[in-house]
Amino acid sequence: MGFDPEKQGRRYRQVSTAAGIPALLIAGCLVGFFLGKWLDQRLHTAPWMQLVCFFLGMGAAIRNIWYLLKQVEKDSEDL
């Protein structure tokens, strides 16, 4: 029942990974939004590219969050 630095390190990794999830979601949406806005200015398609890229960015962020959550779950099983 002693202190196990390896388990403590895994816990810190899990917490830091979970803490980054909101930033990942926000970043994906913002990158999609501004990329779409730039494309709309170039292609004169406002607001369609902005909307499409926003939702593509959100989808990519959700996909990455799903991957991170699976990694956290896998790490928690090892504890």
Secondary structure as UniProt FT lines:
FT   HELIX           5..19
FT   HELIX           21..43
FT   TURN            46..47
FT   HELIX           48..78
//
